[in-house]
Amino acid sequence: MTGALAGLRVIEVCNYVAGPHAGMILADLGAEVIKVEPPDGEFSRSAAPVGAKGESLYFITCNRNKKSVVLDLKKPEGREIFRGLVKRSDVVLDNLRPGA
């Protein structure tokens, strides 16, 4: 990627509006943003409005220019992979409730 934030790696553990939107801006500015989703996907994948292909237009817009990985952070294996990603990243972006 090119842009002001090229070379910056961001791990995004967010859902719905504020976090994914912040990640979108960072990705648009050239950061490598890796979105971490739960096994059943982020719930906003089905948020209205829905496009012709049945995909949430909100989800598609806010997650453009991002990479994605599915991790079950409730399991030790998922947490181990997550920690490995964090060690190789510059920023962790999250908007989960406290304790999640």
C-alpha positions as CSV (number, residue, x, y, z in Angstrom):
1,M,0.0,0.0,0.0
2,T,0.9,3.6,-0.4
3,G,-0.1,6.6,1.7
4,A,0.8,8.5,4.8
5,L,0.5,5.4,7.0
6,A,2.2,2.9,4.7
7,G,4.3,0.5,6.8
8,L,2.0,0.7,9.8
9,R,0.3,-2.5,10.9
10,V,-3.0,-2.3,12.8
11,I,-4.9,-5.2,14.4
12,E,-8.5,-4.3,14.6
13,V,-10.8,-6.1,17.1
14,C,-13.9,-4.0,16.7
15,N,-17.6,-4.2,15.8
16,Y,-20.3,-2.1,14.5
17,V,-19.6,1.6,14.0
18,A,-16.8,3.6,15.7
19,G,-14.0,1.0,15.7
20,P,-14.5,-0.3,12.1
21,H,-14.8,3.3,10.8
22,A,-11.6,4.3,12.5
23,G,-9.9,1.2,11.0
24,M,-11.3,2.2,7.6
25,I,-9.7,5.6,7.8
26,L,-6.4,4.1,8.8
27,A,-6.6,1.6,5.9
28,D,-7.5,4.4,3.5
29,L,-4.4,6.3,4.6
30,G,-2.2,3.2,3.7
31,A,-2.0,1.3,7.0
32,E,-2.2,-2.5,6.8
33,V,-5.3,-3.2,8.9
34,I,-6.0,-6.8,9.9
35,K,-9.6,-7.2,11.1
36,V,-10.1,-10.0,13.7
37,E,-13.5,-11.5,13.5
38,P,-15.2,-14.2,15.6
39,P,-16.0,-17.6,14.0
40,D,-19.5,-16.6,13.2
41,G,-18.4,-13.3,11.8
42,E,-19.0,-9.7,13.0
43,F,-22.7,-9.1,13.5
44,S,-22.7,-6.0,11.3
45,R,-22.2,-8.3,8.3
46,S,-26.0,-8.5,8.2
47,A,-26.8,-4.9,9.1
48,A,-29.1,-2.9,6.9
49,P,-29.0,-1.6,4.3
50,V,-28.3,-4.8,2.3
51,G,-27.1,-4.7,-1.3
52,A,-28.2,-6.8,-4.3
53,K,-25.9,-9.7,-3.3
54,G,-27.3,-9.8,0.2
55,E,-24.3,-8.2,1.8
56,S,-24.4,-5.4,4.3
57,L,-23.5,-2.2,2.5
58,Y,-22.3,-0.8,5.9
59,F,-20.0,-3.8,6.4
60,I,-18.5,-3.6,2.9
61,T,-17.9,0.1,3.2
62,C,-16.3,0.2,6.7
63,N,-14.1,-2.8,6.0
64,R,-12.6,-1.8,2.6
65,N,-8.9,-2.0,2.2
66,K,-8.6,-4.4,5.2
67,K,-7.3,-7.9,5.6
68,S,-9.4,-10.3,7.7
69,V,-8.7,-13.2,9.9
70,V,-11.2,-15.4,11.9
71,L,-10.0,-16.2,15.4
72,D,-11.9,-17.7,18.4
73,L,-10.5,-15.6,21.2
74,K,-12.4,-17.7,23.7
75,K,-10.0,-20.6,22.9
76,P,-6.3,-20.8,23.9
77,E,-5.3,-21.4,20.3
78,G,-7.1,-18.2,19.1
79,R,-5.5,-16.1,21.8
80,E,-2.0,-17.5,21.0
81,I,-2.4,-16.5,17.3
82,F,-3.8,-13.1,18.4
83,R,-0.8,-12.5,20.7
84,G,1.5,-13.4,17.8
85,L,-0.2,-10.8,15.5
86,V,0.0,-8.2,18.3
87,K,3.8,-8.7,18.7
88,R,4.3,-8.0,15.0
89,S,2.0,-5.0,14.9
90,D,2.2,-1.3,15.8
91,V,-1.4,-0.6,17.0
92,V,-4.3,-2.6,18.4
93,L,-7.6,-0.9,17.8
94,D,-10.6,-2.2,19.8
95,N,-14.0,-1.0,20.8
96,L,-15.2,-4.0,22.7
97,R,-17.0,-3.7,26.0
98,P,-14.7,-3.7,29.1
99,G,-13.6,-7.2,30.0
100,A,-14.4,-8.7,26.5
